[in-house]
């Protein structure tokens, strides 16, 4: 390998690490949890993801909370809030899939989570809600963390993969 190609490769690596540090600093400032950032860093080091600027200005966590709002309004405690967010993530990720694999993944989720008829109805409603009201957001939820502030407020951190068309 030539010295020139080694220098180019080193420059690319330095540029990537600079972007990554900037991304992580901003994420920490925005309140993304350390645990979620550590998991993202481990995945990134496998070469399976790369850090990029998201193509929308809203926080993905706020979008998911808004998406789950109809069910969140019915919750009475932290455990129910966690269950609703987990349920909403499943619905969101199914809804973002291309039509040719969506049905298979939908059936897989039904089998995996053993949803009852009421839950299936709610899942279908959320999938339709994603298509109708949140269709402009083209991301898959890769990981998330649910915490609560001392005051009991929901604190959701979300790691997304931007679906490229």
Secondary structure in CASP SS format (residue, H / E / C, confidence):
PFRMAT SS
TARGET T0000
AUTHOR 0000-0000-0000
METHOD secondary structure of the structure
MODEL  1
X C 1.00
X C 1.00
X H 1.00
X H 1.00
X H 1.00
X H 1.00
X H 1.00
X H 1.00
X H 1.00
X H 1.00
X H 1.00
X H 1.00
X H 1.00
X H 1.00
X H 1.00
X H 1.00
X H 1.00
X H 1.00
X H 1.00
X H 1.00
X H 1.00
X H 1.00
X H 1.00
X H 1.00
X H 1.00
X H 1.00
X H 1.00
X H 1.00
X H 1.00
X C 1.00
X C 1.00
X C 1.00
X C 1.00
X H 1.00
X H 1.00
X H 1.00
X H 1.00
X H 1.00
X H 1.00
X H 1.00
X H 1.00
X H 1.00
X H 1.00
X H 1.00
X C 1.00
X C 1.00
X C 1.00
X C 1.00
X C 1.00
X C 1.00
X C 1.00
X C 1.00
X C 1.00
X C 1.00
X C 1.00
X C 1.00
X C 1.00
X C 1.00
X C 1.00
X H 1.00
X H 1.00
X H 1.00
X H 1.00
X H 1.00
X H 1.00
X H 1.00
X H 1.00
X H 1.00
X H 1.00
X H 1.00
X H 1.00
X H 1.00
X C 1.00
X C 1.00
X C 1.00
X C 1.00
X C 1.00
X H 1.00
X H 1.00
X H 1.00
X H 1.00
X H 1.00
X H 1.00
X H 1.00
X H 1.00
X H 1.00
X H 1.00
X H 1.00
X H 1.00
X H 1.00
X H 1.00
X H 1.00
X H 1.00
X H 1.00
X H 1.00
X C 1.00
X C 1.00
X C 1.00
X H 1.00
X H 1.00
X H 1.00
X H 1.00
X H 1.00
X H 1.00
X H 1.00
X H 1.00
X H 1.00
X H 1.00
X H 1.00
X H 1.00
X H 1.00
X H 1.00
X H 1.00
X C 1.00
X C 1.00
X C 1.00
X H 1.00
X H 1.00
X H 1.00
X H 1.00
X H 1.00
X H 1.00
X H 1.00
X H 1.00
X H 1.00
X H 1.00
X H 1.00
X H 1.00
X H 1.00
X H 1.00
X H 1.00
X H 1.00
X H 1.00
X C 1.00
X C 1.00
X C 1.00
X C 1.00
X C 1.00
X E 1.00
X E 1.00
X E 1.00
X E 1.00
X E 1.00
X E 1.00
X E 1.00
X E 1.00
X E 1.00
X E 1.00
X C 1.00
X C 1.00
X C 1.00
X C 1.00
X C 1.00
X E 1.00
X E 1.00
X E 1.00
X E 1.00
X E 1.00
X E 1.00
X E 1.00
X E 1.00
X E 1.00
X C 1.00
X C 1.00
X C 1.00
END
